[in-house]
């Protein structure tokens, strides 16, 4: 009966539980930060590629989607071109950047941008 009422060692168990909780929250915040950064990289790549492609599309100098692919490849952001299409005088570009989640695998962050002349 004496052992059932003995609470020595409880602080160690409680502290271990709190440490596990804090570390879990920190790991999730790091992964969330990685996802946000990847999304921003994808959006920046899509915006820049759409603008460059729209300039070439309107001027008729080159293939707009080839320009978009070249711009994204030159950025070193890790983003890749998923889709590119022209819509009238506008160019619509979709870019994807990988999110590395360690033990949870890898996902993609995608972003789209549309650019064309002002009316």
N, C-alpha and C positions, 0 to 999 in steps of 0.2 A: 504494500500500500504506500510505503514511503516513496518509492520510485515514481508512482503515478502523479504525486503532488510536487515532485522536484522539478523546478523550472530552470535549473542551471544549464547553460548552453543554448538557451533560446535566442539570445542576442546574436550568436554566431549564425544560426540558421536564418534568422530574420535578415541579418546583414547580407548573407549570401543571396537571399531572394531579391533584395533591393538591388544589389549589384547586377544580377542577371537581368532585372527589369530595365535598369539604366542602360546597360550595354545593348540590349535589344532595341530600345528607342533610338540610341545613337546610330546603330547600324541601319535602321529604317530611314533615319534622316539623311545619312550618307547616300543611300540608294535613291531617295527622293531628289537630292541635290544633283546626282548624276543624271537622272531623268530630265530634270529641268534644263541642265546644261546641254544635253543632247538635243532637246527640243529647240533651244535657242540656236544651236549650230545648224540644225536642219532648216529653221526659218530664215536664218541669214543666208544660207546657201541658196534657198529657193528664191528669195527676194533679189539677190544679186544676179542670179542666172536669168530670172524673168526679165529684169531690166535690160541686161545685155542682149538677150534674145529678141526683145521687143524692138530695140534699136536696129538690129540687123533685119528683122522682119519688115519693119516699116520702110527702111531704106532699100530693101530688096537686094542687098549685097550678098548675103549668104543664107544657108539653111538655118533657121532660127533655133531648131532643136539641137543641131550640131554645136551651135554657139553656146547654148545652155549647158550641154554636156561638157564642153571644153572649160567653161567657167567654173563649174562645180569641181571638175577634176583638178583644176589649178589651185583651189582654195586650201588644200591640206586640212580641211575641217573634219574629214572622215565621212562626210556626207556623200551620197550617190544619187544620181538622177533616177527616179522611179518612172515618171511619166512626163511627157511634154507634148503639147498640142497647140495649134493655132486656132483661134476663135475670132474670125474676122481680122481685125487689125491687132487684136490682143494675143498675147502668148500666155498660156497657163502651164506652170511648172510645178511638179511635186518632187520634193527631195526627202531622203530618208537618212537618218544618222543612227548608228548602233548605240544601244545602251548596254554596257557590260554590268551584269548584276551578280557577279561572283558565283556563289553556289546556286543561285536562282536562275542561272542561265543568261541568255541575251535576248533583248527585245529591240524593236525599232521605234524610233520617234520620227514621225512624219510631219511635214509642213507643206503647204501649197501657197503659191503666189501667182498673181495675175498682173501683167503689165501691158501697157499699150499707150497710144497717144491720147492726150486730153482732147475732148471734143469741143 
